[in-house]
Amino acid sequence: MTERDKVVAIVGGGVIGAGWAARFLLNGWNVAVFNPDARAARKTQAVLENARRSLPGLTDTVLPPEGRLTQCDTVA
């Protein structure tokens, strides 16, 4: 699998969707998130900040470089 292949789309950036986004991002995947809520990007960033602090302590392996997060305006 190449870097270009490691892309995931998440529909819904609430607590669960943002948690999945953080998990993928911190494991080197690029993530596209769609959520119609105007506050979704802020909520996703808050979950991601928490994950950046906690995930490294939950594993004994070095995490890969973080993926790229894209906030999408439409599902398409």
PDB file with SEQRES, HELIX, SHEET and CRYST1 records, atoms N, CA, C and O in Angstrom:
SEQRES   1 A   76  MET THR GLU ARG ASP LYS VAL VAL ALA ILE VAL GLY GLY          
SEQRES   2 A   76  GLY VAL ILE GLY ALA GLY TRP ALA ALA ARG PHE LEU LEU          
SEQRES   3 A   76  ASN GLY TRP ASN VAL ALA VAL PHE ASN PRO ASP ALA ARG          
SEQRES   4 A   76  ALA ALA ARG LYS THR GLN ALA VAL LEU GLU ASN ALA ARG          
SEQRES   5 A   76  ARG SER LEU PRO GLY LEU THR ASP THR VAL LEU PRO PRO          
SEQRES   6 A   76  GLU GLY ARG LEU THR GLN CYS ASP THR VAL ALA                  
HELIX    1 AA1 GLU A    3  ASP A    5  5                                   3    
HELIX    2 AA2 VAL A   15  LEU A   25  1                                  11    
HELIX    3 AA3 ALA A   40  SER A   54  1                                  15    
HELIX    4 AA4 LEU A   55  LEU A   58  5                                   4    
SHEET    1 AA1 3 VAL A   7  VAL A  11  0                                        
SHEET    2 AA1 3 ASN A  30  PHE A  34  1                                        
SHEET    3 AA1 3 LEU A  69  CYS A  72  1                                        
CRYST1    1.000    1.000    1.000  90.00  90.00  90.00 P 1           1          
ATOM      1  N   MET A   1       0.852  -1.174   0.000  1.00  0.00           N  
ATOM      2  CA  MET A   1       0.000   0.000   0.000  1.00  0.00           C  
ATOM      3  C   MET A   1       0.898   1.238   0.000  1.00  0.00           C  
ATOM      4  O   MET A   1       1.806   1.355   0.823  1.00  0.00           O  
ATOM      5  N   THR A   2       0.640   2.146  -0.915  1.00  0.00           N  
ATOM      6  CA  THR A   2       1.417   3.376  -0.985  1.00  0.00           C  
ATOM      7  C   THR A   2       0.765   4.455  -0.134  1.00  0.00           C  
ATOM      8  O   THR A   2      -0.368   4.304   0.323  1.00  0.00           O  
ATOM      9  N   GLU A   3       1.491   5.539   0.070  1.00  0.00           N  
ATOM     10  CA  GLU A   3       0.967   6.671   0.843  1.00  0.00           C  
ATOM     11  C   GLU A   3      -0.334   7.176   0.232  1.00  0.00           C  
ATOM     12  O   GLU A   3      -1.266   7.543   0.948  1.00  0.00           O  
ATOM     13  N   ARG A   4      -0.388   7.192  -1.082  1.00  0.00           N  
ATOM     14  CA  ARG A   4      -1.579   7.683  -1.778  1.00  0.00           C  
ATOM     15  C   ARG A   4      -2.793   6.796  -1.515  1.00  0.00           C  
ATOM     16  O   ARG A   4      -3.923   7.286  -1.507  1.00  0.00           O  
ATOM     17  N   ASP A   5      -2.578   5.517  -1.302  1.00  0.00           N  
ATOM     18  CA  ASP A   5      -3.674   4.580  -1.054  1.00  0.00           C  
ATOM     19  C   ASP A   5      -4.238   4.680   0.355  1.00  0.00           C  
ATOM     20  O   ASP A   5      -5.351   4.213   0.599  1.00  0.00           O  
ATOM     21  N   LYS A   6      -3.522   5.260   1.263  1.00  0.00           N  
ATOM     22  CA  LYS A   6      -3.945   5.297   2.657  1.00  0.00           C  
ATOM     23  C   LYS A   6      -4.839   6.507   2.915  1.00  0.00           C  
ATOM     24  O   LYS A   6      -4.442   7.473   3.566  1.00  0.00           O  
ATOM     25  N   VAL A   7      -6.074   6.420   2.379  1.00  0.00           N  
ATOM     26  CA  VAL A   7      -7.048   7.499   2.518  1.00  0.00           C  
ATOM     27  C   VAL A   7      -8.349   6.897   3.026  1.00  0.00           C  
ATOM     28  O   VAL A   7      -8.782   5.839   2.569  1.00  0.00           O  
ATOM     29  N   VAL A   8      -8.959   7.584   3.973  1.00  0.00           N  
ATOM     30  CA  VAL A   8     -10.248   7.146   4.506  1.00  0.00           C  
ATOM     31  C   VAL A   8     -11.183   8.359   4.528  1.00  0.00           C  
ATOM     32  O   VAL A   8     -10.755   9.481   4.796  1.00  0.00           O  
ATOM     33  N   ALA A   9     -12.459   8.115   4.244  1.00  0.00           N  
ATOM     34  CA  ALA A   9     -13.483   9.155   4.322  1.00  0.00           C  
ATOM     35  C   ALA A   9     -14.394   8.843   5.497  1.00  0.00           C  
ATOM     36  O   ALA A   9     -14.794   7.697   5.703  1.00  0.00           O  
ATOM     37  N   ILE A  10     -14.715   9.866   6.256  1.00  0.00           N  
ATOM     38  CA  ILE A  10     -15.581   9.697   7.421  1.00  0.00           C  
ATOM     39  C   ILE A  10     -16.758  10.654   7.285  1.00  0.00           C  
ATOM     40  O   ILE A  10     -16.573  11.860   7.114  1.00  0.00           O  
ATOM     41  N   VAL A  11     -17.960  10.111   7.361  1.00  0.00           N  
ATOM     42  CA  VAL A  11     -19.166  10.916   7.294  1.00  0.00           C  
ATOM     43  C   VAL A  11     -19.665  11.074   8.725  1.00  0.00           C  
ATOM     44  O   VAL A  11     -20.131  10.124   9.354  1.00  0.00           O  
ATOM     45  N   GLY A  12     -19.553  12.287   9.210  1.00  0.00           N  
ATOM     46  CA  GLY A  12     -19.939  12.579  10.590  1.00  0.00           C  
ATOM     47  C   GLY A  12     -18.711  12.849  11.432  1.00  0.00           C  
ATOM     48  O   GLY A  12     -17.892  11.955  11.644  1.00  0.00           O  
ATOM     49  N   GLY A  13     -18.576  14.057  11.907  1.00  0.00           N  
ATOM     50  CA  GLY A  13     -17.417  14.434  12.703  1.00  0.00           C  
ATOM     51  C   GLY A  13     -17.756  14.696  14.151  1.00  0.00           C  
ATOM     52  O   GLY A  13     -17.152  15.556  14.791  1.00  0.00           O  
ATOM     53  N   GLY A  14     -18.724  13.957  14.673  1.00  0.00           N  
ATOM     54  CA  GLY A  14     -19.042  14.069  16.097  1.00  0.00           C  
ATOM     55  C   GLY A  14     -17.981  13.347  16.912  1.00  0.00           C  
ATOM     56  O   GLY A  14     -16.871  13.129  16.426  1.00  0.00           O  
ATOM     57  N   VAL A  15     -18.296  12.984  18.107  1.00  0.00           N  
ATOM     58  CA  VAL A  15     -17.321  12.345  18.990  1.00  0.00           C  
ATOM     59  C   VAL A  15     -16.789  11.046  18.385  1.00  0.00           C  
ATOM     60  O   VAL A  15     -15.580  10.813  18.396  1.00  0.00           O  
ATOM     61  N   ILE A  16     -17.658  10.215  17.867  1.00  0.00           N  
ATOM     62  CA  ILE A  16     -17.214   8.928  17.323  1.00  0.00           C  
ATOM     63  C   ILE A  16     -16.456   9.127  16.016  1.00  0.00           C  
ATOM     64  O   ILE A  16     -15.375   8.568  15.835  1.00  0.00           O  
ATOM     65  N   GLY A  17     -17.020   9.926  15.098  1.00  0.00           N  
ATOM     66  CA  GLY A  17     -16.338  10.167  13.825  1.00  0.00           C  
ATOM     67  C   GLY A  17     -14.988  10.834  14.021  1.00  0.00           C  
ATOM     68  O   GLY A  17     -14.013  10.469  13.364  1.00  0.00           O  
ATOM     69  N   ALA A  18     -14.922  11.806  14.917  1.00  0.00           N  
ATOM     70  CA  ALA A  18     -13.654  12.491  15.187  1.00  0.00           C  
ATOM     71  C   ALA A  18     -12.656  11.542  15.837  1.00  0.00           C  
ATOM     72  O   ALA A  18     -11.454  11.637  15.587  1.00  0.00           O  
ATOM     73  N   GLY A  19     -13.144  10.633  16.664  1.00  0.00           N  
ATOM     74  CA  GLY A  19     -12.262   9.635  17.267  1.00  0.00           C  
ATOM     75  C   GLY A  19     -11.652   8.716  16.228  1.00  0.00           C  
ATOM     76  O   GLY A  19     -10.460   8.412  16.279  1.00  0.00           O  
ATOM     77  N   TRP A  20     -12.482   8.268  15.273  1.00  0.00           N  
ATOM     78  CA  TRP A  20     -11.959   7.443  14.179  1.00  0.00           C  
ATOM     79  C   TRP A  20     -10.963   8.245  13.342  1.00  0.00           C  
ATOM     80  O   TRP A  20      -9.914   7.732  12.955  1.00  0.00           O  
ATOM     81  N   ALA A  21     -11.297   9.504  13.067  1.00  0.00           N  
ATOM     82  CA  ALA A  21     -10.395  10.354  12.286  1.00  0.00           C  
ATOM     83  C   ALA A  21      -9.035  10.461  12.978  1.00  0.00           C  
ATOM     84  O   ALA A  21      -7.996  10.328  12.331  1.00  0.00           O  
ATOM     85  N   ALA A  22      -9.042  10.700  14.279  1.00  0.00           N  
ATOM     86  CA  ALA A  22      -7.795  10.815  15.027  1.00  0.00           C  
ATOM     87  C   ALA A  22      -6.996   9.519  14.973  1.00  0.00           C  
ATOM     88  O   ALA A  22      -5.780   9.540  14.783  1.00  0.00           O  
ATOM     89  N   ARG A  23      -7.671   8.407  15.139  1.00  0.00           N  
ATOM     90  CA  ARG A  23      -6.985   7.110  15.115  1.00  0.00           C  
ATOM     91  C   ARG A  23      -6.296   6.867  13.771  1.00  0.00           C  
ATOM     92  O   ARG A  23      -5.140   6.447  13.724  1.00  0.00           O  
ATOM     93  N   PHE A  24      -7.021   7.137  12.676  1.00  0.00           N  
ATOM     94  CA  PHE A  24      -6.424   6.971  11.355  1.00  0.00           C  
ATOM     95  C   PHE A  24      -5.287   7.963  11.126  1.00  0.00           C  
ATOM     96  O   PHE A  24      -4.209   7.578  10.673  1.00  0.00           O  
ATOM     97  N   LEU A  25      -5.524   9.243  11.437  1.00  0.00           N  
ATOM     98  CA  LEU A  25      -4.498  10.268  11.226  1.00  0.00           C  
ATOM     99  C   LEU A  25      -3.203   9.942  11.958  1.00  0.00           C  
ATOM    100  O   LEU A  25      -2.116  10.037  11.387  1.00  0.00           O  
ATOM    101  N   LEU A  26      -3.325   9.562  13.208  1.00  0.00           N  
ATOM    102  CA  LEU A  26      -2.135   9.289  14.008  1.00  0.00           C  
ATOM    103  C   LEU A  26      -1.445   7.988  13.614  1.00  0.00           C  
ATOM    104  O   LEU A  26      -0.342   7.696  14.077  1.00  0.00           O  
ATOM    105  N   ASN A  27      -2.095   7.217  12.764  1.00  0.00           N  
ATOM    106  CA  ASN A  27      -1.465   6.011  12.231  1.00  0.00           C  
ATOM    107  C   ASN A  27      -1.055   6.194  10.768  1.00  0.00           C  
ATOM    108  O   ASN A  27      -0.830   5.217  10.054  1.00  0.00           O  
ATOM    109  N   GLY A  28      -0.960   7.455  10.329  1.00  0.00           N  
ATOM    110  CA  GLY A  28      -0.393   7.777   9.031  1.00  0.00           C  
ATOM    111  C   GLY A  28      -1.353   7.840   7.858  1.00  0.00           C  
ATOM    112  O   GLY A  28      -0.913   8.008   6.720  1.00  0.00           O  
ATOM    113  N   TRP A  29      -2.647   7.711   8.096  1.00  0.00           N  
ATOM    114  CA  TRP A  29      -3.626   7.763   7.015  1.00  0.00           C  
ATOM    115  C   TRP A  29      -4.053   9.214   6.768  1.00  0.00           C  
ATOM    116  O   TRP A  29      -4.086  10.023   7.695  1.00  0.00           O  
ATOM    117  N   ASN A  30      -4.375   9.532   5.524  1.00  0.00           N  
ATOM    118  CA  ASN A  30      -4.998  10.812   5.195  1.00  0.00           C  
ATOM    119  C   ASN A  30      -6.495  10.634   5.390  1.00  0.00           C  
ATOM    120  O   ASN A  30      -7.058   9.606   5.015  1.00  0.00           O  
ATOM    121  N   VAL A  31      -7.140  11.641   5.978  1.00  0.00           N  
ATOM    122  CA  VAL A  31      -8.551  11.515   6.353  1.00  0.00           C  
ATOM    123  C   VAL A  31      -9.345  12.695   5.794  1.00  0.00           C  
ATOM    124  O   VAL A  31      -8.947  13.852   5.931  1.00  0.00           O  
ATOM    125  N   ALA A  32     -10.471  12.379   5.163  1.00  0.00           N  
ATOM    126  CA  ALA A  32     -11.429  13.385   4.718  1.00  0.00           C  
ATOM    127  C   ALA A  32     -12.669  13.228   5.589  1.00  0.00           C  
ATOM    128  O   ALA A  32     -13.237  12.140   5.683  1.00  0.00           O  
ATOM    129  N   VAL A  33     -13.085  14.321   6.225  1.00  0.00           N  
ATOM    130  CA  VAL A  33     -14.241  14.287   7.126  1.00  0.00           C  
ATOM    131  C   VAL A  33     -15.327  15.218   6.592  1.00  0.00           C  
ATOM    132  O   VAL A  33     -15.057  16.368   6.245  1.00  0.00           O  
ATOM    133  N   PHE A  34     -16.549  14.712   6.531  1.00  0.00           N  
ATOM    134  CA  PHE A  34     -17.704  15.544   6.202  1.00  0.00           C  
ATOM    135  C   PHE A  34     -18.640  15.579   7.392  1.00  0.00           C  
ATOM    136  O   PHE A  34     -18.988  14.543   7.959  1.00  0.00           O  
ATOM    137  N   ASN A  35     -19.045  16.786   7.764  1.00  0.00           N  
ATOM    138  CA  ASN A  35     -20.067  16.979   8.774  1.00  0.00           C  
ATOM    139  C   ASN A  35     -20.710  18.331   8.494  1.00  0.00           C  
ATOM    140  O   ASN A  35     -19.995  19.330   8.421  1.00  0.00           O  
ATOM    141  N   PRO A  36     -22.031  18.404   8.333  1.00  0.00           N  
ATOM    142  CA  PRO A  36     -22.674  19.673   8.019  1.00  0.00           C  
ATOM    143  C   PRO A  36     -22.682  20.686   9.175  1.00  0.00           C  
ATOM    144  O   PRO A  36     -22.976  21.862   8.959  1.00  0.00           O  
ATOM    145  N   ASP A  37     -22.368  20.251  10.365  1.00  0.00           N  
ATOM    146  CA  ASP A  37     -22.337  21.143  11.532  1.00  0.00           C  
ATOM    147  C   ASP A  37     -21.209  22.160  11.356  1.00  0.00           C  
ATOM    148  O   ASP A  37     -20.065  21.781  11.102  1.00  0.00           O  
ATOM    149  N   ALA A  38     -21.523  23.427  11.488  1.00  0.00           N  
ATOM    150  CA  ALA A  38     -20.524  24.489  11.327  1.00  0.00           C  
ATOM    151  C   ALA A  38     -19.399  24.392  12.362  1.00  0.00           C  
ATOM    152  O   ALA A  38     -18.309  24.918  12.140  1.00  0.00           O  
ATOM    153  N   ARG A  39     -19.653  23.734  13.472  1.00  0.00           N  
ATOM    154  CA  ARG A  39     -18.631  23.598  14.520  1.00  0.00           C  
ATOM    155  C   ARG A  39     -17.857  22.298  14.422  1.00  0.00           C  
ATOM    156  O   ARG A  39     -17.030  22.011  15.287  1.00  0.00           O  
ATOM    157  N   ALA A  40     -18.103  21.509  13.395  1.00  0.00           N  
ATOM    158  CA  ALA A  40     -17.491  20.187  13.287  1.00  0.00           C  
ATOM    159  C   ALA A  40     -15.970  20.240  13.242  1.00  0.00           C  
ATOM    160  O   ALA A  40     -15.306  19.433  13.892  1.00  0.00           O  
ATOM    161  N   ALA A  41     -15.414  21.169  12.491  1.00  0.00           N  
ATOM    162  CA  ALA A  41     -13.949  21.245  12.387  1.00  0.00           C  
ATOM    163  C   ALA A  41     -13.325  21.518  13.754  1.00  0.00           C  
ATOM    164  O   ALA A  41     -12.305  20.924  14.102  1.00  0.00           O  
ATOM    165  N   ARG A  42     -13.932  22.406  14.521  1.00  0.00           N  
ATOM    166  CA  ARG A  42     -13.408  22.716  15.861  1.00  0.00           C  
ATOM    167  C   ARG A  42     -13.506  21.503  16.778  1.00  0.00           C  
ATOM    168  O   ARG A  42     -12.585  21.220  17.544  1.00  0.00           O  
ATOM    169  N   LYS A  43     -14.629  20.788  16.695  1.00  0.00           N  
ATOM    170  CA  LYS A  43     -14.798  19.591  17.522  1.00  0.00           C  
ATOM    171  C   LYS A  43     -13.789  18.506  17.134  1.00  0.00           C  
ATOM    172  O   LYS A  43     -13.207  17.856  18.002  1.00  0.00           O  
ATOM    173  N   THR A  44     -13.590  18.318  15.849  1.00  0.00           N  
ATOM    174  CA  THR A  44     -12.624  17.314  15.386  1.00  0.00           C  
ATOM    175  C   THR A  44     -11.223  17.669  15.868  1.00  0.00           C  
ATOM    176  O   THR A  44     -10.478  16.791  16.304  1.00  0.00           O  
ATOM    177  N   GLN A  45     -10.861  18.939  15.794  1.00  0.00           N  
ATOM    178  CA  GLN A  45      -9.529  19.356  16.258  1.00  0.00           C  
ATOM    179  C   GLN A  45      -9.349  19.108  17.754  1.00  0.00           C  
ATOM    180  O   GLN A  45      -8.271  18.704  18.188  1.00  0.00           O  
ATOM    181  N   ALA A  46     -10.383  19.344  18.534  1.00  0.00           N  
ATOM    182  CA  ALA A  46     -10.291  19.101  19.977  1.00  0.00           C  
ATOM    183  C   ALA A  46     -10.053  17.619  20.270  1.00  0.00           C  
ATOM    184  O   ALA A  46      -9.222  17.278  21.112  1.00  0.00           O  
ATOM    185  N   VAL A  47     -10.779  16.738  19.579  1.00  0.00           N  
ATOM    186  CA  VAL A  47     -10.583  15.298  19.767  1.00  0.00           C  
ATOM    187  C   VAL A  47      -9.180  14.907  19.312  1.00  0.00           C  
ATOM    188  O   VAL A  47      -8.516  14.104  19.969  1.00  0.00           O  
ATOM    189  N   LEU A  48      -8.728  15.465  18.202  1.00  0.00           N  
ATOM    190  CA  LEU A  48      -7.398  15.159  17.689  1.00  0.00           C  
ATOM    191  C   LEU A  48      -6.301  15.599  18.656  1.00  0.00           C  
ATOM    192  O   LEU A  48      -5.326  14.874  18.854  1.00  0.00           O  
ATOM    193  N   GLU A  49      -6.447  16.767  19.252  1.00  0.00           N  
ATOM    194  CA  GLU A  49      -5.460  17.231  20.234  1.00  0.00           C  
ATOM    195  C   GLU A  49      -5.372  16.274  21.423  1.00  0.00           C  
ATOM    196  O   GLU A  49      -4.277  15.964  21.893  1.00  0.00           O  
ATOM    197  N   ASN A  50      -6.516  15.808  21.906  1.00  0.00           N  
ATOM    198  CA  ASN A  50      -6.517  14.838  23.005  1.00  0.00           C  
ATOM    199  C   ASN A  50      -5.849  13.537  22.596  1.00  0.00           C  
ATOM    200  O   ASN A  50      -5.089  12.952  23.367  1.00  0.00           O  
ATOM    201  N   ALA A  51      -6.135  13.085  21.378  1.00  0.00           N  
ATOM    202  CA  ALA A  51      -5.545  11.840  20.893  1.00  0.00           C  
ATOM    203  C   ALA A  51      -4.028  11.970  20.735  1.00  0.00           C  
ATOM    204  O   ALA A  51      -3.291  11.031  21.036  1.00  0.00           O  
ATOM    205  N   ARG A  52      -3.564  13.121  20.267  1.00  0.00           N  
ATOM    206  CA  ARG A  52      -2.107  13.335  20.126  1.00  0.00           C  
ATOM    207  C   ARG A  52      -1.403  13.198  21.474  1.00  0.00           C  
ATOM    208  O   ARG A  52      -0.272  12.717  21.542  1.00  0.00           O  
ATOM    209  N   ARG A  53      -2.066  13.618  22.533  1.00  0.00           N  
ATOM    210  CA  ARG A  53      -1.470  13.515  23.873  1.00  0.00           C  
ATOM    211  C   ARG A  53      -1.536  12.092  24.421  1.00  0.00           C  
ATOM    212  O   ARG A  53      -0.608  11.643  25.093  1.00  0.00           O  
ATOM    213  N   SER A  54      -2.641  11.371  24.135  1.00  0.00           N  
ATOM    214  CA  SER A  54      -2.839  10.085  24.796  1.00  0.00           C  
ATOM    215  C   SER A  54      -2.418   8.856  23.998  1.00  0.00           C  
ATOM    216  O   SER A  54      -1.927   7.895  24.590  1.00  0.00           O  
ATOM    217  N   LEU A  55      -2.588   8.851  22.696  1.00  0.00           N  
ATOM    218  CA  LEU A  55      -2.319   7.637  21.912  1.00  0.00           C  
ATOM    219  C   LEU A  55      -0.878   7.138  22.030  1.00  0.00           C  
ATOM    220  O   LEU A  55      -0.679   5.928  22.144  1.00  0.00           O  
ATOM    221  N   PRO A  56       0.133   8.006  22.009  1.00  0.00           N  
ATOM    222  CA  PRO A  56       1.500   7.486  22.124  1.00  0.00           C  
ATOM    223  C   PRO A  56       1.731   6.683  23.412  1.00  0.00           C  
ATOM    224  O   PRO A  56       2.572   5.784  23.431  1.00  0.00           O  
ATOM    225  N   GLY A  57       1.005   6.993  24.472  1.00  0.00           N  
ATOM    226  CA  GLY A  57       1.165   6.269  25.727  1.00  0.00           C  
ATOM    227  C   GLY A  57       0.454   4.928  25.754  1.00  0.00           C  
ATOM    228  O   GLY A  57       0.643   4.142  26.682  1.00  0.00           O  
ATOM    229  N   LEU A  58      -0.363   4.662  24.743  1.00  0.00           N  
ATOM    230  CA  LEU A  58      -1.125   3.413  24.706  1.00  0.00           C  
ATOM    231  C   LEU A  58      -0.441   2.316  23.902  1.00  0.00           C  
ATOM    232  O   LEU A  58      -0.940   1.192  23.834  1.00  0.00           O  
ATOM    233  N   THR A  59       0.678   2.627  23.304  1.00  0.00           N  
ATOM    234  CA  THR A  59       1.387   1.647  22.487  1.00  0.00           C  
ATOM    235  C   THR A  59       2.882   1.724  22.757  1.00  0.00           C  
ATOM    236  O   THR A  59       3.393   2.760  23.183  1.00  0.00           O  
ATOM    237  N   ASP A  60       3.566   0.639  22.509  1.00  0.00           N  
ATOM    238  CA  ASP A  60       5.016   0.646  22.714  1.00  0.00           C  
ATOM    239  C   ASP A  60       5.762   0.755  21.384  1.00  0.00           C  
ATOM    240  O   ASP A  60       6.975   0.551  21.338  1.00  0.00           O  
ATOM    241  N   THR A  61       5.051   1.073  20.308  1.00  0.00           N  
ATOM    242  CA  THR A  61       5.691   1.269  19.010  1.00  0.00           C  
ATOM    243  C   THR A  61       5.644   2.737  18.629  1.00  0.00           C  
ATOM    244  O   THR A  61       4.771   3.480  19.076  1.00  0.00           O  
ATOM    245  N   VAL A  62       6.588   3.142  17.805  1.00  0.00           N  
ATOM    246  CA  VAL A  62       6.646   4.519  17.345  1.00  0.00           C  
ATOM    247  C   VAL A  62       5.572   4.725  16.283  1.00  0.00           C  
ATOM    248  O   VAL A  62       5.441   3.923  15.359  1.00  0.00           O  
ATOM    249  N   LEU A  63       4.819   5.786  16.419  1.00  0.00           N  
ATOM    250  CA  LEU A  63       3.773   6.078  15.447  1.00  0.00           C  
ATOM    251  C   LEU A  63       4.399   6.641  14.171  1.00  0.00           C  
ATOM    252  O   LEU A  63       5.424   7.320  14.232  1.00  0.00           O  
ATOM    253  N   PRO A  64       3.791   6.362  13.016  1.00  0.00           N  
ATOM    254  CA  PRO A  64       4.303   6.913  11.764  1.00  0.00           C  
ATOM    255  C   PRO A  64       4.012   8.409  11.688  1.00  0.00           C  
ATOM    256  O   PRO A  64       3.309   8.942  12.546  1.00  0.00           O  
ATOM    257  N   PRO A  65       4.539   9.091  10.677  1.00  0.00           N  
ATOM    258  CA  PRO A  65       4.185  10.505  10.516  1.00  0.00           C  
ATOM    259  C   PRO A  65       2.665  10.651  10.369  1.00  0.00           C  
ATOM    260  O   PRO A  65       2.006   9.830   9.731  1.00  0.00           O  
ATOM    261  N   GLU A  66       2.145  11.685  10.959  1.00  0.00           N  
ATOM    262  CA  GLU A  66       0.699  11.920  10.957  1.00  0.00           C  
ATOM    263  C   GLU A  66       0.186  12.156   9.538  1.00  0.00           C  
ATOM    264  O   GLU A  66       0.860  12.777   8.716  1.00  0.00           O  
ATOM    265  N   GLY A  67      -1.014  11.652   9.267  1.00  0.00           N  
ATOM    266  CA  GLY A  67      -1.654  11.875   7.976  1.00  0.00           C  
ATOM    267  C   GLY A  67      -2.182  13.295   7.857  1.00  0.00           C  
ATOM    268  O   GLY A  67      -1.994  14.119   8.753  1.00  0.00           O  
ATOM    269  N   ARG A  68      -2.833  13.567   6.761  1.00  0.00           N  
ATOM    270  CA  ARG A  68      -3.376  14.894   6.476  1.00  0.00           C  
ATOM    271  C   ARG A  68      -4.893  14.871   6.664  1.00  0.00           C  
ATOM    272  O   ARG A  68      -5.570  13.953   6.201  1.00  0.00           O  
ATOM    273  N   LEU A  69      -5.415  15.882   7.343  1.00  0.00           N  
ATOM    274  CA  LEU A  69      -6.848  16.003   7.596  1.00  0.00           C  
ATOM    275  C   LEU A  69      -7.452  17.012   6.635  1.00  0.00           C  
ATOM    276  O   LEU A  69      -6.948  18.126   6.488  1.00  0.00           O  
ATOM    277  N   THR A  70      -8.544  16.608   5.979  1.00  0.00           N  
ATOM    278  CA  THR A  70      -9.283  17.498   5.100  1.00  0.00           C  
ATOM    279  C   THR A  70     -10.730  17.569   5.577  1.00  0.00           C  
ATOM    280  O   THR A  70     -11.398  16.542   5.696  1.00  0.00           O  
ATOM    281  N   GLN A  71     -11.210  18.767   5.847  1.00  0.00           N  
ATOM    282  CA  GLN A  71     -12.613  18.977   6.205  1.00  0.00           C  
ATOM    283  C   GLN A  71     -13.365  19.248   4.906  1.00  0.00           C  
ATOM    284  O   GLN A  71     -13.039  20.199   4.196  1.00  0.00           O  
ATOM    285  N   CYS A  72     -14.352  18.439   4.588  1.00  0.00           N  
ATOM    286  CA  CYS A  72     -15.087  18.529   3.321  1.00  0.00           C  
ATOM    287  C   CYS A  72     -16.416  19.253   3.513  1.00  0.00           C  
ATOM    288  O   CYS A  72     -17.087  19.087   4.532  1.00  0.00           O  
ATOM    289  N   ASP A  73     -16.788  20.066   2.508  1.00  0.00           N  
ATOM    290  CA  ASP A  73     -18.049  20.798   2.559  1.00  0.00           C  
ATOM    291  C   ASP A  73     -19.240  19.949   2.098  1.00  0.00           C  
ATOM    292  O   ASP A  73     -20.383  20.246   2.444  1.00  0.00           O  
ATOM    293  N   THR A  74     -18.976  18.904   1.324  1.00  0.00           N  
ATOM    294  CA  THR A  74     -20.032  18.029   0.835  1.00  0.00           C  
ATOM    295  C   THR A  74     -19.592  16.577   0.981  1.00  0.00           C  
ATOM    296  O   THR A  74     -18.404  16.299   1.144  1.00  0.00           O  
ATOM    297  N   VAL A  75     -20.527  15.672   0.925  1.00  0.00           N  
ATOM    298  CA  VAL A  75     -20.195  14.244   0.968  1.00  0.00           C  
ATOM    299  C   VAL A  75     -19.434  13.852  -0.307  1.00  0.00           C  
ATOM    300  O   VAL A  75     -18.530  13.017  -0.264  1.00  0.00           O  
ATOM    301  N   ALA A  76     -19.801  14.448  -1.415  1.00  0.00           N  
ATOM    302  CA  ALA A  76     -19.136  14.136  -2.688  1.00  0.00           C  
ATOM    303  C   ALA A  76     -17.660  14.455  -2.602  1.00  0.00           C  
ATOM    304  O   ALA A  76     -16.928  14.260  -3.573  1.00  0.00           O  
TER     305      ALA A  76                                                      
END                                                                             
